[in-house]
Amino acid sequence: MDFGKSFKHYRQKAGLTQKEAADLIGIKDYQLGNYETNRSQPSLEILVKMSKVYLVSVDKMLGNNLLRNKMEKENPEYSKDYVDINEILKSLSEYVEQVNKKNKQ
């Protein structure tokens, strides 16, 4: 799996330059560049910060729900609590759209 491409994809999807994203994450822009080109791998702490800045779950950013699958194996109840941030944003967007339509009527 090319994690670097995924990191770059979600950064760009968030509309951020490397410098902007690095500042928000709390690292140097060259470090972020190294992650995006697979010259080095971020720590778990940095992955979590990236996911918060990019508004995407760590497991989705890593491409195939590795973290979710691991957690479900360790705790079958985990999947009941799991919610992807993108699902929340989509639902919120749909709700706002419905409210706006009702207010226009």
C-alpha positions in Angstrom: 0.0 0.0 0.0 1.3 3.4 -0.9 0.5 5.4 2.2 2.2 8.5 0.9 -0.3 8.8 -2.0 -3.1 8.5 0.5 -1.6 11.1 2.8 -1.2 13.5 -0.2 -4.7 12.7 -1.5 -6.4 13.6 1.8 -4.3 16.7 2.3 -5.3 18.0 -1.1 -8.9 17.0 -0.5 -8.8 19.1 2.6 -7.6 22.0 0.4 -4.3 22.4 2.2 -0.8 23.0 0.9 2.0 21.0 2.5 3.1 24.1 4.5 -0.4 24.8 5.8 -1.0 21.1 6.7 2.4 20.8 8.4 1.8 23.9 10.5 -1.6 22.6 11.6 -0.2 19.1 12.4 2.8 20.6 14.2 5.6 19.3 12.0 8.0 20.8 9.4 6.8 20.8 5.8 9.7 18.7 4.7 8.7 16.0 7.2 5.2 15.9 5.6 6.8 15.8 2.2 8.8 12.7 3.4 5.6 11.0 4.5 3.9 11.8 1.2 6.8 10.3 -0.8 7.3 7.3 1.5 10.8 8.3 2.5 9.6 8.0 6.1 6.5 6.9 8.0 4.7 9.1 10.6 4.3 8.0 14.2 0.8 7.1 15.4 0.6 10.4 17.2 1.3 12.2 13.9 -1.2 10.0 12.0 -3.9 11.0 14.5 -3.1 14.7 14.1 -3.2 14.2 10.3 -6.6 12.6 10.5 -8.0 15.4 12.6 -6.6 18.1 10.2 -7.8 16.2 7.1 -11.1 15.3 8.6 -10.7 11.6 7.8 -10.3 8.6 10.1 -6.9 7.0 10.5 -8.1 3.7 9.1 -9.6 5.2 6.0 -6.5 7.3 5.5 -4.5 4.1 5.6 -6.6 2.7 2.9 -8.3 -0.5 4.0 -9.7 -0.1 7.5 -6.8 -2.0 9.1 -7.4 -0.3 12.5 -11.1 -1.0 12.4 -10.6 -4.7 11.5 -8.0 -5.1 14.3 -10.3 -3.4 16.9 -13.3 -5.6 15.8 -11.2 -8.7 16.2 -10.1 -7.6 19.7 -13.6 -6.4 20.7 -16.7 -7.5 18.7 -18.7 -4.6 20.2 -16.3 -2.0 18.7 -18.2 -1.8 15.3 -21.3 -0.6 17.1 -19.3 2.5 18.2 -17.4 3.1 15.0 -18.5 6.0 12.9 -16.5 7.4 10.0 -16.1 11.2 10.1 -17.1 11.4 6.5 -20.4 9.6 7.2 -21.1 12.2 9.9 -20.2 15.1 7.6 -22.4 13.7 4.8 -25.4 13.3 7.1 -24.9 16.8 8.5 -24.7 18.2 5.0 -27.9 16.4 4.0 -29.6 17.7 7.1 -28.6 21.3 6.5 -29.8 21.0 2.9 -33.2 19.8 4.1 -33.5 22.6 6.6 -32.5 25.2 4.0 -35.2 23.8 1.6 -37.9 24.0 4.3 -36.8 27.6 5.2 -37.2 28.6 1.5 -40.8 27.3 1.3 
